[in-house]
Amino acid sequence: MTALRCFIEIPKGSRNQYSYDEALGGIKLERFLFSSVVYPADFGFLIDTEGPRRAFVLVGQPTFPGCVIEVRAIAAHGDVVICVPHQDPHWSGLEDVDDIPAQLRDEIAHFLAVTREGLAEAPGFEGHEAAQALLSTRSAG
């Protein structure tokens, strides 16, 4: 399987929300999360998709804004693809949504429910096939 590349904007554990600003040519601080939550995994966007597609990358230790990680898509939560580092022995056993530890799934779902204003109901997790479907569709907007 060919690896995708994810551009990390926000490291795991951060309460700062950063985003890549094309006009600035770099990472920009958007805001500080006012709720008592932190990013449960590295967060960014997949470079190799039409869109770009938003993604969480499950990592043991946080990386840094601007880091590019080769990843494999294993699940989806709404329009967010859940990935693991490509060929990383710590994450190589994860192939689908059921392989993600329940506590981590709960943290991701809670984070998205708390930080995504305007959603009446947070979507649930879907497996590898849903992630692949997201990767093959053009992002709206």
C-alpha positions as a printed NumPy array, in Angstrom:
array([[  0.   ,   0.   ,   0.   ],
       [  1.329,   3.429,  -0.96 ],
       [  1.72 ,   5.834,   1.919],
       [ -0.142,   9.115,   2.059],
       [  1.506,  12.238,   3.434],
       [ -0.041,  14.231,   6.261],
       [  1.03 ,  17.821,   6.966],
       [  0.733,  18.275,  10.727],
       [ -0.706,  21.576,  11.863],
       [ -1.441,  20.766,  15.509],
       [  0.521,  18.336,  17.711],
       [ -1.052,  15.858,  20.093],
       [ -1.699,  17.424,  23.513],
       [ -1.946,  21.006,  22.262],
       [ -4.661,  23.501,  23.199],
       [ -3.427,  25.893,  20.525],
       [ -5.161,  25.675,  17.181],
       [ -2.739,  26.309,  14.331],
       [ -3.375,  26.23 ,  10.608],
       [ -1.252,  26.452,   7.512],
       [ -1.691,  29.879,   5.913],
       [ -0.819,  29.761,   2.228],
       [ -0.552,  33.566,   1.959],
       [  1.945,  33.659,   4.835],
       [  3.714,  30.533,   3.652],
       [  3.708,  29.079,   7.15 ],
       [  1.852,  28.018,  10.262],
       [ -0.413,  30.605,  11.909],
       [ -1.896,  30.547,  15.428],
       [ -5.661,  30.626,  14.939],
       [ -6.899,  30.482,  18.525],
       [ -6.554,  28.89 ,  21.938],
       [ -9.129,  26.199,  22.776],
       [-11.189,  27.532,  25.657],
       [-12.716,  24.188,  26.604],
       [-10.739,  21.79 ,  28.775],
       [ -9.725,  19.524,  25.921],
       [ -6.481,  18.909,  24.089],
       [ -5.872,  17.399,  20.677],
       [ -5.901,  13.597,  21.274],
       [ -3.567,  12.935,  18.314],
       [ -1.564,  14.951,  15.808],
       [ -3.956,  16.825,  13.502],
       [ -3.47 ,  18.165,  10.005],
       [ -4.378,  17.532,   6.397],
       [ -3.54 ,  14.879,   3.849],
       [ -1.413,  16.345,   1.091],
       [ -2.037,  13.593,  -1.47 ],
       [ -5.817,  13.975,  -1.67 ],
       [ -8.172,  16.291,  -3.457],
       [ -9.502,  18.726,  -0.949],
       [ -7.302,  18.701,   1.211],
       [ -8.715,  16.089,   3.605],
       [ -8.49 ,  16.663,   7.401],
       [ -6.815,  13.88 ,   9.393],
       [ -5.8  ,  12.73 ,  12.85 ],
       [ -2.541,  10.784,  13.017],
       [ -2.241,   8.429,  15.984],
       [  1.218,   8.917,  17.476],
       [  2.867,   7.946,  20.758],
       [  4.56 ,  11.325,  21.158],
       [  3.528,  14.636,  19.604],
       [  5.426,  15.899,  16.589],
       [  5.371,  19.617,  15.647],
       [  3.525,  22.023,  13.345],
       [  4.854,  21.674,   9.809],
       [  6.02 ,  18.084,  10.226],
       [  5.092,  15.766,   7.338],
       [  4.325,  12.151,   8.261],
       [  3.847,   9.243,   5.867],
       [  0.583,   7.591,   6.971],
       [ -1.979,   4.861,   6.281],
       [ -5.721,   5.579,   6.589],
       [ -7.478,   3.098,   8.899],
       [-10.807,   4.728,   9.857],
       [-12.995,   7.8  ,   9.565],
       [-15.04 ,   9.919,  11.956],
       [-17.403,  12.033,   9.908],
       [-15.22 ,  13.854,   7.391],
       [-11.975,  13.329,   9.344],
       [ -9.671,  10.472,   8.302],
       [ -7.947,   8.564,  11.128],
       [ -4.413,   7.498,  10.206],
       [ -1.39 ,   5.749,  11.649],
       [  2.245,   6.338,  10.698],
       [  3.186,   4.2  ,   7.687],
       [  5.558,   1.337,   8.588],
       [  5.835,   2.316,  12.279],
       [  6.128,  -0.853,  14.39 ],
       [  4.141,   0.716,  17.246],
       [  1.114,   1.239,  14.994],
       [  1.56 ,  -1.418,  12.287],
       [ -0.999,  -3.741,  13.887],
       [ -3.814,  -1.216,  13.466],
       [ -5.709,  -1.845,  10.234],
       [ -9.304,  -0.799,  10.987],
       [-11.459,   1.136,  13.438],
       [-11.827,  -1.795,  15.862],
       [ -8.035,  -1.915,  16.251],
       [ -7.974,   1.601,  17.748],
       [ -8.058,   1.37 ,  21.566],
       [-11.559,   2.195,  22.874],
       [-10.251,   4.952,  25.154],
       [ -8.558,   6.697,  22.231],
       [-11.708,   6.398,  20.092],
       [-13.678,   7.958,  22.963],
       [-11.151,  10.809,  23.293],
       [-11.304,  11.57 ,  19.56 ],
       [-15.119,  11.438,  19.482],
       [-15.386,  13.682,  22.562],
       [-12.857,  16.147,  21.161],
       [-14.731,  16.445,  17.862],
       [-18.095,  16.77 ,  19.621],
       [-16.806,  19.56 ,  21.892],
       [-14.837,  21.528,  19.309],
       [-17.122,  21.304,  16.284],
       [-19.716,  24.002,  16.878],
       [-22.99 ,  23.771,  15.014],
       [-23.119,  19.98 ,  14.756],
       [-26.436,  18.669,  16.024],
       [-25.024,  15.195,  16.462],
       [-21.411,  14.105,  16.201],
       [-20.985,  11.33 ,  13.612],
       [-19.628,   8.007,  14.752],
       [-16.582,   6.034,  13.711],
       [-16.499,   4.058,  10.513],
       [-13.94 ,   1.568,   9.299],
       [-11.197,   1.378,   6.711],
       [-13.656,   1.295,   3.786],
       [-15.203,   4.626,   4.856],
       [-11.742,   6.181,   5.098],
       [-10.927,   4.975,   1.589],
       [-14.249,   6.38 ,   0.326],
       [-13.369,   9.786,   1.819],
       [ -9.995,   9.664,   0.106],
       [-11.578,   8.955,  -3.267],
       [-14.163,  11.765,  -3.122],
       [-13.613,  15.428,  -3.722],
       [-13.951,  17.58 ,  -0.631],
       [-16.968,  19.901,  -0.648],
       [-16.275,  23.606,  -0.971]])
